[in-house]
Amino acid sequence: MAAKAPLVVPALRRHTATIIMAHGLGDNGAGWIFLAENLRRRSMFEEVAFIFPNAPSIPITLNMGIRMPGWYDIKSLSTLDDREEDEKGIVESQKYFHSLIDQEVAKGIPASRIVIGGFSQGGAMSLLSGVTYKSQLGGIFGMSCYLLLQKKIKEMIPTDNPNQNTPIFMGHGDADQVVAHKWGKKSADVLEEHGYKVDFRTYKYASDQLHEELLTAHRDLVHSADPEEIDHLESYLNQQIPPLGDVKSDTSL
């Protein structure tokens, strides 16, 4: 993909896990760096490297063909059942995210210590890329998003379904006017129908509760991540990739 290199926040201690966090349409990797900064300020996830990919600039049909960072084209905001999806662009991005995971594995990080997730378009790509990856991952999460290619997802999942037992975290605001809450809930239901374990949580919109970082990073106050949602995500990540502590040999991984 013709995109800028990902923004990487390296581990502060021995690197034992990686979190890949994908941004939404029109954003970039730097738009979510606050997630790593907030955790690091509290001396958390010091063994974790954070990767914030940058989507390529592509024409977006919904936005009159204007070019902007996007993981795939969006033609309309119609319902999930009848929307025309950019399958070519989606599959291209899926391969890119798989390559990011492969690169971490090549560095010696087990797939079981790698988490992939994202917001909006990035969350949609993370759900698809996560459940279709060839090895079991440490975690998969999506915020304010939906499952792509729902009619074809079954045939895209590896035959041994390595991530069937990987817990999936999904969060969605009840007043989201861009990605409807019902799309997120239906996506969680579809994943559960395929045997996945999904923790889907709904967050009530209340603009006065938004953190300053979220307010700065995401001007659209309804289609955004809730502070409580970020707290729940933090707990999920801590459960899926807990610190291993200082050890003498990498063989303990």
C-alpha positions as CSV (number, residue, x, y, z in Angstrom):
1,M,0.0,0.0,0.0
2,A,1.3,3.5,-0.9
3,A,1.1,5.0,2.6
4,K,3.4,6.6,5.1
5,A,5.3,4.2,7.4
6,P,3.5,3.5,10.7
7,L,4.2,5.6,13.7
8,V,5.9,3.4,16.3
9,V,6.1,3.9,20.0
10,P,8.7,1.3,21.1
11,A,8.6,-0.7,24.3
12,L,10.4,0.9,27.3
13,R,11.6,-2.4,28.6
14,R,12.1,-5.8,27.0
15,H,9.6,-6.0,24.1
16,T,7.2,-8.8,24.8
17,A,4.0,-7.7,23.1
18,T,2.6,-5.4,20.4
19,I,-0.6,-3.4,20.0
20,I,-1.6,-2.4,16.5
21,M,-4.1,0.5,16.6
22,A,-5.7,1.6,13.3
23,H,-7.3,5.0,12.8
24,G,-10.5,5.9,11.1
25,L,-11.3,7.7,7.8
26,G,-9.5,11.0,7.3
27,D,-7.3,10.6,10.3
28,N,-3.8,9.3,10.7
29,G,-1.7,7.3,13.1
30,A,-0.7,10.3,15.1
31,G,-4.4,10.9,15.9
32,W,-4.3,8.0,18.3
33,I,-0.9,8.3,19.9
34,F,-2.5,9.7,23.0
35,L,-3.6,6.1,23.8
36,A,0.0,5.1,24.3
37,E,0.9,8.4,26.0
38,N,-1.9,8.0,28.6
39,L,-0.8,4.5,29.4
40,R,2.9,5.4,29.6
41,R,2.2,8.3,31.9
42,R,1.0,5.7,34.4
43,S,3.9,3.4,33.8
44,M,1.7,0.8,32.1
45,F,2.4,-1.5,29.2
46,E,6.1,-0.7,29.3
47,E,6.8,-4.1,27.6
48,V,4.5,-3.2,24.7
49,A,5.4,-1.6,21.4
50,F,2.5,0.4,19.9
51,I,2.1,0.6,16.1
52,F,-0.1,3.3,14.6
53,P,-0.4,2.6,10.9
54,N,-1.2,5.4,8.3
55,A,-3.8,4.7,5.7
56,P,-3.0,5.7,2.1
57,S,-4.7,8.7,0.6
58,I,-7.5,7.5,-1.7
59,P,-10.7,8.9,-3.3
60,I,-13.7,8.5,-1.1
61,T,-16.9,8.3,-3.2
62,L,-19.1,9.3,-0.2
63,N,-17.1,12.5,0.1
64,M,-17.5,13.5,-3.6
65,G,-14.3,11.6,-4.6
66,I,-12.0,13.8,-2.4
67,R,-8.8,12.1,-1.5
68,M,-8.1,11.4,2.1
69,P,-6.5,8.7,4.3
70,G,-8.7,5.7,4.1
71,W,-8.4,1.9,4.4
72,Y,-11.1,1.4,1.7
73,D,-13.6,3.4,-0.3
74,I,-17.1,4.1,1.1
75,K,-19.7,4.6,-1.5
76,S,-22.7,5.3,0.8
77,L,-24.0,5.1,4.4
78,S,-26.8,2.7,3.5
79,T,-27.6,-0.2,5.7
80,L,-25.1,-3.1,6.1
81,D,-27.4,-5.5,4.2
82,D,-27.5,-3.6,0.9
83,R,-24.3,-1.4,1.0
84,E,-21.9,-1.8,-1.9
85,E,-18.5,-2.5,-0.4
86,D,-15.1,-1.8,-1.8
87,E,-14.0,-5.5,-1.6
88,K,-10.7,-4.9,-3.5
89,G,-9.6,-2.1,-1.2
90,I,-10.7,-4.0,1.9
91,V,-8.7,-7.1,0.9
92,E,-5.7,-5.0,0.1
93,S,-5.8,-3.4,3.5
94,Q,-6.4,-6.8,5.1
95,K,-3.2,-8.1,3.5
96,Y,-1.4,-5.0,4.8
97,F,-2.5,-5.5,8.4
98,H,-1.6,-9.2,8.2
99,S,1.9,-8.1,7.0
100,L,2.2,-5.8,10.1
101,I,1.5,-8.8,12.3
102,D,3.9,-11.0,10.3
103,Q,6.6,-8.4,10.8
104,E,6.2,-8.5,14.6
105,V,6.2,-12.3,14.6
106,A,9.5,-12.2,12.6
107,K,10.9,-10.0,15.4
108,G,10.2,-12.8,17.9
109,I,6.9,-11.6,19.3
110,P,4.4,-14.5,19.4
111,A,1.1,-13.9,17.6
112,S,-0.5,-14.7,21.0
113,R,1.1,-11.5,22.3
114,I,-0.1,-9.3,19.5
115,V,-3.4,-7.3,19.6
116,I,-5.0,-5.6,16.6
117,G,-7.7,-3.0,17.0
118,G,-9.0,0.3,15.8
119,F,-11.6,3.0,15.6
120,S,-14.3,3.3,12.9
121,Q,-12.8,2.3,9.5
122,G,-9.7,1.1,11.4
123,G,-11.9,-1.0,13.8
124,A,-13.7,-2.5,10.8
125,M,-10.4,-3.5,9.3
126,S,-9.1,-4.8,12.6
127,L,-12.1,-7.1,13.1
128,L,-11.8,-8.5,9.6
129,S,-8.0,-8.8,9.7
130,G,-8.1,-10.3,13.2
131,V,-10.6,-13.1,12.6
132,T,-9.0,-14.1,9.3
133,Y,-5.4,-14.2,10.5
134,K,-3.6,-17.5,10.2
135,S,-2.5,-17.8,13.9
136,Q,-4.2,-17.1,17.2
137,L,-3.7,-13.5,18.3
138,G,-3.6,-12.0,21.7
139,G,-6.6,-9.9,21.2
140,I,-8.9,-8.1,18.7
141,F,-10.9,-5.0,19.3
142,G,-13.0,-2.5,17.5
143,M,-14.6,0.8,18.5
144,S,-17.5,2.5,16.7
145,C,-17.2,0.1,13.9
146,Y,-18.8,-2.8,12.0
147,L,-17.8,-6.1,10.4
148,L,-16.9,-5.9,6.7
149,L,-17.8,-8.4,4.0
150,Q,-20.3,-10.2,6.3
151,K,-21.6,-12.3,3.4
152,K,-18.1,-13.6,2.6
153,I,-16.5,-13.6,6.0
154,K,-17.0,-17.4,6.6
155,E,-15.0,-18.4,3.5
156,M,-12.2,-15.9,4.5
157,I,-11.7,-17.5,7.9
158,P,-8.9,-20.1,8.0
159,T,-10.2,-23.7,8.1
160,D,-8.8,-24.3,11.6
161,N,-10.3,-21.0,12.8
162,P,-7.3,-20.1,15.1
163,N,-9.0,-17.0,16.6
164,Q,-12.3,-18.6,17.5
165,N,-11.2,-18.5,21.2
166,T,-9.6,-15.1,21.0
167,P,-11.8,-12.7,23.1
168,I,-13.1,-9.7,21.0
169,F,-13.8,-6.4,22.6
170,M,-16.3,-4.0,20.8
171,G,-17.5,-0.6,22.0
172,H,-20.1,1.7,20.5
173,G,-21.8,4.9,21.4
174,D,-25.6,4.8,21.5
175,A,-25.9,8.1,19.6
176,D,-23.3,7.5,16.9
177,Q,-24.6,9.3,13.8
178,V,-21.9,8.0,11.4
179,V,-21.7,4.3,12.2
180,A,-25.1,3.4,13.6
181,H,-25.1,1.6,17.0
182,K,-27.3,-1.1,15.5
183,W,-24.6,-1.8,12.8
184,G,-22.1,-2.5,15.6
185,K,-24.5,-4.7,17.5
186,K,-25.4,-6.7,14.5
187,S,-21.7,-7.2,13.6
188,A,-21.1,-8.5,17.1
189,D,-24.1,-10.9,16.7
190,V,-22.7,-12.1,13.3
191,L,-19.3,-12.8,14.9
192,E,-21.0,-14.7,17.7
193,E,-22.9,-16.7,15.2
194,H,-19.6,-17.8,13.7
195,G,-18.5,-18.9,17.2
196,Y,-16.5,-15.9,18.4
197,K,-16.6,-14.6,21.9
198,V,-17.5,-10.9,21.7
199,D,-17.8,-8.5,24.6
200,F,-20.0,-5.8,23.0
201,R,-20.5,-2.7,25.2
202,T,-22.8,0.3,24.6
203,Y,-21.8,3.8,25.8
204,K,-24.3,6.6,26.5
205,Y,-23.4,9.8,24.8
206,A,-22.5,12.6,27.2
207,S,-20.2,15.2,25.7
208,D,-19.2,16.7,29.1
209,Q,-17.5,13.5,30.1
210,L,-15.1,13.5,27.2
211,H,-11.4,13.6,28.0
212,E,-9.5,16.6,26.6
213,E,-7.3,14.3,24.5
214,L,-10.4,12.8,22.9
215,L,-11.9,16.2,22.3
216,T,-8.8,17.4,20.6
217,A,-8.2,14.3,18.5
218,H,-11.9,13.7,17.4
219,R,-13.9,16.8,16.7
220,D,-17.0,14.7,16.0
221,L,-18.2,14.3,19.6
222,V,-20.8,11.6,18.9
223,H,-18.8,9.3,16.6
224,S,-15.9,9.1,19.1
225,A,-14.5,6.9,21.8
226,D,-16.0,7.3,25.3
227,P,-13.6,7.8,28.3
228,E,-15.2,4.8,30.0
229,E,-14.7,2.8,26.8
230,I,-11.0,3.6,26.9
231,D,-10.9,2.4,30.5
232,H,-12.6,-0.8,29.5
233,L,-10.2,-1.2,26.6
234,E,-7.3,-0.8,29.0
235,S,-8.6,-3.6,31.2
236,Y,-9.1,-5.8,28.2
237,L,-5.5,-5.2,27.0
238,N,-4.1,-5.9,30.4
239,Q,-6.0,-9.2,30.6
240,Q,-5.0,-10.3,27.1
241,I,-1.3,-9.3,27.1
242,P,-0.3,-9.0,30.8
243,P,3.2,-8.0,31.6
244,L,5.7,-10.9,31.8
245,G,8.3,-9.1,33.8
246,D,12.0,-9.4,33.6
247,V,13.1,-12.8,32.5
248,K,16.5,-14.2,31.5
249,S,15.7,-15.8,28.2
250,D,13.3,-15.1,25.3
251,T,12.4,-18.8,25.3
252,S,9.9,-18.1,28.1
253,L,7.7,-16.5,25.4
